[in-house]
């Protein structure tokens, strides 16, 4: 079995993939245009900082709620409804013509982030609902193609479209992308569990007989996964900031360099998907090994002498990072019972996005203290320290026992 065979067999996942690709590219268009517009209107980095802060807030509250809703109601209908509701907020920045209308941008950012906080865990929970368990590894590999493709195409073409046609076009395309996504979602055949068929009142009684949080935090395996979701973004957030700094300051390649950096970041994720055939066993070991490789990549990045070698190093970093993502997502989907997928992914979405946002904010402060290369070296050391901690924790976990224990608890 390989990615292509699984792709042809999983017809419903194909539609989920194209829906995610469409809305993901639209989001990239919108983000590029929004950051440009904010800078044009204010000439200040503080407005951009406020933009990211506003986007962070909804994930604290709405991501867990989105996961709970995904476990109780039709995932397909929830995804479609969220897409359609986001359309007017996606296009509303078109109305901004001066700094006195900045509130349009911030309201739009808040509402779109709120939608994403509900959408992300619901979409993650939809994958194991429509994909056979023995194909999850390959589908999670295909997900890396989507992540990489959106990063490469969305970021680069968003800048080109803004430059050639004006900033209003990316916002319009973002709104259209949500409608295209909803159209793909409408064609998905998603099984409805008996839990979704019963009335809400009965649902609440049966669901709360045993608290989902009690089940999650009663499983050492899930605690380890949550710990990874909490700690990895601490390094990833600094990564995100460092990449642009390397292009602009270290190698002085200006905007063209930033475009190349993000293109190679995306390409690394795409290439990682082609190793899925080799990732059939010892997924836990592979997670630890490839996170360590990611750290080594940052150590190398701190000493590369040329921009060309920096691009190849960046590609290596996301290549090995993509492999660890594939393995971790597959283990999570197999261990967590299907009736808890939404709740668990809501929790991980809240944790990872919040930590990522805080880390990106801290990165700006750290760059005032450390040179980019020194900070990259520290990030690499941090990854390796995390690897050692993860290895120690995973040695204490019996995944098969934990999986059976969770199902007995339910």
Buried (B, 14 or more C-beta within 10 A) or exposed (E): EEBEEBBEBBEBBBBBBBBBBBBBBBBBBBBBBBBBBBEEBBEEEEBBBBBBEBBBBBBBEBBBBBBBBBBBBBBBEBBBBBBBBBBEBBBBBBEBEEEEEBEBBBBBBBBBBBBBBBBBBBBBBBBBBBBEEEBBBBBBBBBBBBBBBBBBBBBBBBBEBBEEEEBBBBBBBBBBBBBBBBBBBBBBEBEEBEBBEEEEEEBEEEBEEEEBEEBBEBBBBBBBBBBBBBBBBBBBBBBBBBBBBBBBEBBEBEEEBBBBBBBBBBBBBBBBBBBBEEBEEEBBEBBBBBBBBBBBBBBBBBEBEEBEEBBBBBBBBBBBBBBBBBBBBBBBBBBBBBBBBBBBBBBBBBBBBBBBBBBBBBBEEBBEEEEBBEBBBBBBBBBBEBBEBBBEBBEEBEBEEBBEBBEEEE
